[in-house]
């Protein structure tokens, strides 16, 4: 098909950020995606909650492209989040208000976090506009079918579509599949797990007045009037997200159970009496499958450790007062010289994965990898020869929070100085 500088495989939130990070730095960038939309779980999965951009201490630790998307969504009237002056407050009324938007999770004492509820269709529109403006070549309905590797270099990524099998010969490859498909095809070591499946759905026609008088339930407000988000699941049985038979059984079972859950809402909650199902998520809420065993495996004890090669930071959506630096080595793997991982399949333990799998962290690692790919092109396409300190300066200049020992423990600004990008 061609020989782009950078090929990003997978157009979830991490892949979109990776493609933008690369293309905006002047690299010819291609982005391929198996489905018919971009955004992955953030859009097709209806997990339209950015959890979280802060550290649980009132400081922002994810900014950059993720913040840009928040700003663009807000300009469309399709984002809701606590104002900076409310961050870290433990006021029960505020906590309850933002919990109804799906933005408060975790054990007491609960506090307001800088998390964001957004409209998934608007996220797609923002992504398409940004990708088009950056001249990213987007190809939907196309999935990775394999790789050709020689001496640790991915020479070709084999993709498949209705046109059959084709080869793309990139300089650098970014695996944003979520399932580490490119790394597995290239022989990398991964940790492969099973997980309970979710199937979130949205309900329209909800009586807003009656909903305000309701004592609350496990549903969330959305930016659409009369519409709520129901985070249904999980099913009782764990599934292998990389087994199509397992996933097919889960899809059918989850849909039937989600429908039963909706019928119970209509029967038992007056606000839902005349409601209808707007849509089910078009993909199961699978947030973990394969995790790369990379050059460094980030673990629980690394909370608040500042790494000299950190290229991103993240808080934890259910735990306060902890920030994880994400070292560049979590995006790379031994013996894979032009291949980077982003999103939920980066190299971490299962414990830390609960933080790094979230959309803000995925976008932060995607942005870092997109920039790193361009730096690697200057080193003959070798991701293991990137000047990481130069990469960190580049990312920080672009508004990203990169962490590391040369900055404060919380690299981002406090609530009074949230950046507008």
Beta strands, then each sheet from edge to edge (+ up, - down):
strand 1: 6-9
strand 2: 29-32
strand 3: 49-50
strand 4: 79-81
strand 5: 116-118
strand 6: 137-139
strand 7: 143-150
strand 8: 153-161
strand 9: 164-168
strand 10: 172-175
strand 11: 190-192
strand 12: 195-198
strand 13: 201-204
strand 14: 220-221
strand 15: 228-230
strand 16: 233-239
strand 17: 276-280
strand 18: 290-292
strand 19: 310-316
strand 20: 319-327
strand 21: 339-341
sheet 1: 6+ 2+ 1+ 10+ 21+
sheet 2: 3+ 5- 4+
sheet 3: 7+ 8- 9+
sheet 4: 11+ 18-
sheet 5: 12+ 16-
sheet 6: 14+ 15- 13+ 17-
sheet 7: 19+ 20-
end
